[in-house]
Amino acid sequence: MASDKSSFAGGTRRVMLGGVVCAAILFVAFIAWPLMTENQVGTPPGGANSANNSETTVGRSAPAQQAAESTAGKNDPAGQEDSTGGRARALKQTSRALQLDERQRQQIKDILSRESAPRIAQPSFELMIGTAVPNQVQLQDIPPEITQVMNGYWGDQFVLTKDKMIIVDQHTRRVVAIVPIV
């Protein structure tokens, strides 16, 4: 009977020791795993820091659009935002590559060189058609000459960032065009 008790106690100790060892291994793995992995949960490939990858924008893994426009934003400047996000969807769904030739780009560049336009070093919003522009970003009305060159965006506003002109819908403050090399 005494030997049964001692073998039972020895087996219990082994099970307890095994459980403690497993718990210790899991604890160390739980602590070490985030330090050893390159792409931590919630961080896009390339990181959220635009200095690491200029094609990654604020908090997203999608690359920034380089030259794009929304036909809905271009041709319907009076579009209003609604509670269902219809205007934002319409802007995104009608996104396409920007259609400007070198002569038009040069005209826009010349017009902007005469303007004292607001400029931001690093946008705090994603450079994608349909993205909301924060109220803190100062915008300026688009000169009528640019609306003539681009054949649209009447009454909209813009801001310059690095080498791009960002055209913003006047009512919804959403990006409707990204014009490079200005």
N, C-alpha and C positions, 0 to 999 in steps of 0.2 A: 504494500500500500504506500509506503514511504517512497519507493522508487517511482511509482506512478505519479505522485505529487511532484517529485523533483523533475521528472521528464516533462510533465505538463508545464511547470514553471520555466524550464529551459526552452520549451517550444514557444511559450508566450514571449519570453525575452527576445528570441530570434525574430519573431513576427514584429514586435515593437521596434527592434533595432532596424529591421528592414524598412519599416514605415518611416522612421526618422531619416534614414539614408535617402529614401526616395523623395521625401519632402525637401531635404537639403539640396538635392540635385535639381528639383523643379524650381526652388527658390533662386538658386544661382543662375539657372537658365533664364528665368523670368527677368532677372536684373541685367544679365549680360546680353540678351538677345537684341534689344534696341541699340545697344552700343556697337554690335557687330554687323548689323544689317545696313546696307547702303540706302535703300529707299524705305524710310520709316513711314508708317501709316499716316496718310493725310498730306504728305509732301509729294508734289508731282515729280516725275523724272526730270532731272536737270536742276531741281530745287526751286524754291519760290523766289530766290534772290536773282534778280534780273542781271546782276553782274556776272553770274555763272553762265547764264544762257539768255542772250538778249531776245530770243524768240519766244521765251516763256513769259507770260504776262501775269498780272496780279493773281496769285492763288489758284491758278488753273494750269493744266498741262497742255491745253490747246495752244497752238502757236498764234501769235498776233497776226492779223491780216495786214498785208503790206500795201496793197492798193485795191480798194474795194469801194463799192457804192451800193445804195439801196434804191431801186427804181421807185418804190413807194415813197421814200423820203425825198427823192429828187422831184417827183411829179405831183406829190400831194403834201404841200407844206402846211396845210391846215388840219392835218390829222391830229386827233385828240387821243390821249391815253385814256383807257377805260379800266374798270376794276378787274377785268379778266385778262389784262395784258395783251389785248388784241393788236394794239399799235406796235408794241415791241415784237410780237410774232410776225406781223406784216413786214416790218423792217428787215428782220432776219431772213424771212422766207424769200424776199426779193433781192437778197444780196447777190452781187455778181462782181466780176473783175472790173476795175475802173477802165473806162474807155476814153483815154486822152492821148493825143499824139504829142510829139515833141514841141510843136509850135504852141499848142495850148498850154503845155507845162511851162514853157518859157514866158508866155503871157501872164500866167498866174504868178510866177516867180517875180516878174517885173512889177506887177500890181502890189504884191505883198511887200516888196522892198521899199515902197513909198508909204506904207502903213506902219503905225506904231501898234502892232498887234500884240495881244497877250501871249506870253510864251511860258511853258512849263518844262522844267528839265526832265522830270520823270513822271509820267501820268500815274495817278492813283486809281486808275480804272483800266479795264481790259480794252485793248485796241481791237475791238470786233464790232461789226455792224450790229446795232440794236442794244449795245451796252449803255447803261445809264451813266451820265457824267455827274459827279457830285456837285452840290451847290457851291462848294468852296472854290471850284475851278472858275476863274474869271473868263467870260466869253465876250466876243465882240461881234457885232453885226457884219455879215459878209458884204464886202463892197459890191455894188451893182455890176461893176465890170466883170467880176469873177462869176457872178450868176449868169451873165451873158456868155462868157467863154465856156462855162460848163453846161449851159442850157438847162438850168434848174437851180434848186435850193433857194428860191426867192424867200426873203425874210428870215432865213436861218442864220445861225451864228457859227463862230469858229474859234479855235485856239491852235497855236503852233506848239509842237513838241519835237525836239531834235530836228529831224529832216522831214517832218510830216505836217500837213495841215489837216486837222480833225474838224469836220463839219458836223454840227450838232443841231438836231431838230429844235426849232424855237419853242414848241409847246411842251414836249416831253423830256427834253434834255437827254436824248438818246443819240448815239453816234449814227449818222446816216451816210458818211463818206470818209475815206481815209485817202488823202492825196499825198503821195511821196515826192521827194526831191523838190521841196520848196524851200 
